[in-house]
Amino acid sequence: MLKRHLPYHESDHVLNIAYNILAGGTCREDLERRRTDEAYLDALGAQRIPDPTTEGDFCRRFTPADIERLLDAINEVRLGVWREQPPAFFEQAVIDADGTLATTGGECKEGMDISYKGQWGYHPLVVSLANTGEPLYLVNRRGNRPSHEGAAARFDQGIALCRRAGFRRVLLRGDTDFTQTGELDRWDGDGVGFLFGIDARANLVGLAEGLLKSAWKPLVRPPKYEVRTRERQRPENVSPRRVFDKERIVKEREFENIRLCSEEVAEFAYRPTKCRRPYRVVAVRKNLAVEKGQARLFDDGRYFFYITNDRTSALAAIVRGANGRCNQENLIEQLKNGARAMEMPVGGLVSNGAYMVMASLAWTLKAWLALLLPEAGRWQEKHRSEKQAVLRMEFKKFVNALVRVPCQIVRTGRRIVYRLLGWNPWQEVLWRGVEALRDLPGRGHRRPLRC
């Protein structure tokens, strides 16, 4: 992309954007402050870093092919990180896909359009690995594009990537916009599992209502968390005005209230129009009571459908697996408001897509640090729980706990010494992470870390 690599290489620009966000930056303009931060430059071993306008010009140099090469380069490193994982890690790869709206207040940004919500901006596609929360592919699109556009091709790329890594099984997940009925036969024949939501159209509702009563089983959902001691009794509302008694207020003011009474689950075979073979459809029926004040107006029922080629798992497990895709919303939220990868600060569709990929690398580096934390040894269970905690940690907490650690940086004749000036509970994890990075293959001999 650059005709002359003076004074920077392409990698310098990419990591400059990612490191700025890892250091707590929220926008390109924060690079101006990093350029004059001697401690930051010493930590990177750099004499200078690009300024905000230079980074904007770098983003504008990208073409769609350049973004693909950048994604491929990141995924090559990702494969190396995955190779350090234990054998159980490769049992099954779960790939999620979803679209999200990235609104912008700009009026001269090329490629922005109005979405179905009436908001101006872009509509990025996010394809991620649910096992680790890593974004595998990010594609910037116009704001008026459908959510599933281009998802099938990105799913195929994700499948190829996970198989290269050595995953024994691959499962694709998505909401009703990502059913991809034209691709199901091909994926099923290739040994790829899928679990998609499917719209509750009249024909599916008719099939569900035509099932025998004995076909419906109660759907029992597991508790959200396990109480480690004993469950405490809910305290009574002792407020004189009882302003927090929401149920009572709804009844007194005679608001219409829809209350869930029970859930039932059943299954049937169904062949979509674009498919040559039938697949398993799991139907969830929510039995609702519509109330107004003290009166119960009528009973209602709503259906939710999931299509899958998993013909052996229990119905409740299928529903739990489909609902687990909702965790991708947390990843998208962290990319938006944690790493600020979807700020769309540049002036074009492709350039904003390039910035999104580079900024999301900050979140990816967080995931890689967590994955490289060692688990073996006497404290294996403790280290494994810490590894999962860092993997699920919100971006802001990660930055404050493991990156923005107050320390004194001393440059001596042959080394840089970091003297920590404060303590937090994650310091032990930080030391183990540093040791793991120093011991990576290809890093050569390193002096032992002295704490």
Rosetta blueprint (number, residue, H / E / L):
1 M L
2 L L
3 K L
4 R L
5 H L
6 L L
7 P L
8 Y L
9 H L
10 E H
11 S H
12 D H
13 H H
14 V H
15 L H
16 N H
17 I H
18 A H
19 Y H
20 N H
21 I H
22 L H
23 A L
24 G L
25 G L
26 T L
27 C L
28 R H
29 E H
30 D H
31 L H
32 E H
33 R H
34 R H
35 R H
36 T L
37 D L
38 E H
39 A H
40 Y H
41 L H
42 D H
43 A H
44 L H
45 G L
46 A L
47 Q L
48 R L
49 I L
50 P L
51 D L
52 P H
53 T H
54 T H
55 E H
56 G H
57 D H
58 F H
59 C H
60 R H
61 R L
62 F L
63 T L
64 P H
65 A H
66 D H
67 I H
68 E H
69 R H
70 L H
71 L H
72 D H
73 A H
74 I H
75 N H
76 E H
77 V H
78 R H
79 L H
80 G H
81 V H
82 W H
83 R L
84 E L
85 Q L
86 P L
87 P H
88 A H
89 F H
90 F H
91 E L
92 Q L
93 A E
94 V E
95 I E
96 D E
97 A E
98 D E
99 G E
100 T L
101 L L
102 A E
103 T E
104 T L
105 G L
106 G L
107 E L
108 C L
109 K L
110 E L
111 G L
112 M L
113 D E
114 I E
115 S L
116 Y L
117 K L
118 G L
119 Q L
120 W E
121 G E
122 Y E
123 H L
124 P L
125 L E
126 V E
127 V E
128 S E
129 L E
130 A L
131 N L
132 T L
133 G L
134 E E
135 P E
136 L E
137 Y E
138 L E
139 V E
140 N L
141 R L
142 R E
143 G L
144 N L
145 R L
146 P L
147 S L
148 H L
149 E L
150 G L
151 A H
152 A H
153 A H
154 R H
155 F H
156 D H
157 Q H
158 G H
159 I H
160 A H
161 L H
162 C H
163 R H
164 R H
165 A H
166 G L
167 F L
168 R L
169 R L
170 V E
171 L E
172 L E
173 R E
174 G E
175 D L
176 T H
177 D H
178 F H
179 T L
180 Q L
181 T H
182 G H
183 E H
184 L H
185 D H
186 R H
187 W H
188 D H
189 G H
190 D L
191 G L
192 V L
193 G E
194 F E
195 L E
196 F E
197 G E
198 I E
199 D L
200 A L
201 R L
202 A H
203 N H
204 L H
205 V H
206 G H
207 L H
208 A H
209 E H
210 G L
211 L L
212 L L
213 K H
214 S H
215 A H
216 W L
217 K E
218 P E
219 L L
220 V L
221 R L
222 P L
223 P L
224 K L
225 Y L
226 E L
227 V L
228 R L
229 T L
230 R L
231 E L
232 R L
233 Q L
234 R L
235 P L
236 E L
237 N L
238 V L
239 S L
240 P L
241 R L
242 R L
243 V L
244 F L
245 D L
246 K H
247 E H
248 R H
249 I H
250 V H
251 K H
252 E H
253 R L
254 E L
255 F L
256 E E
257 N E
258 I E
259 R E
260 L E
261 C E
262 S E
263 E E
264 E E
265 V E
266 A E
267 E E
268 F E
269 A E
270 Y E
271 R L
272 P L
273 T L
274 K L
275 C L
276 R L
277 R L
278 P L
279 Y E
280 R E
281 V E
282 V E
283 A E
284 V E
285 R E
286 K E
287 N E
288 L E
289 A E
290 V E
291 E E
292 K E
293 G L
294 Q L
295 A E
296 R E
297 L E
298 F E
299 D E
300 D E
301 G E
302 R E
303 Y E
304 F E
305 F E
306 Y E
307 I E
308 T E
309 N L
310 D L
311 R L
312 T L
313 S L
314 A L
315 L H
316 A H
317 A H
318 I H
319 V H
320 R H
321 G H
322 A H
323 N H
324 G H
325 R H
326 C H
327 N H
328 Q H
329 E H
330 N H
331 L H
332 I H
333 E H
334 Q H
335 L H
336 K H
337 N H
338 G H
339 A L
340 R L
341 A L
342 M L
343 E L
344 M L
345 P L
346 V L
347 G L
348 G L
349 L H
350 V H
351 S H
352 N H
353 G H
354 A H
355 Y H
356 M H
357 V H
358 M H
359 A H
360 S H
361 L H
362 A H
363 W H
364 T H
365 L H
366 K H
367 A H
368 W H
369 L H
370 A H
371 L H
372 L L
373 L L
374 P L
375 E L
376 A L
377 G L
378 R L
379 W L
380 Q H
381 E H
382 K H
383 H H
384 R H
385 S H
386 E H
387 K H
388 Q H
389 A H
390 V H
391 L H
392 R H
393 M L
394 E L
395 F H
396 K H
397 K H
398 F H
399 V H
400 N H
401 A H
402 L H
403 V H
404 R L
405 V L
406 P L
407 C E
408 Q E
409 I E
410 V E
411 R E
412 T L
413 G L
414 R L
415 R L
416 I E
417 V E
418 Y E
419 R E
420 L E
421 L L
422 G L
423 W L
424 N L
425 P L
426 W L
427 Q H
428 E H
429 V H
430 L H
431 W H
432 R H
433 G H
434 V H
435 E H
436 A H
437 L H
438 R H
439 D L
440 L L
441 P L
442 G L
443 R L
444 G L
445 H L
446 R L
447 R L
448 P L
449 L L
450 R L
451 C L
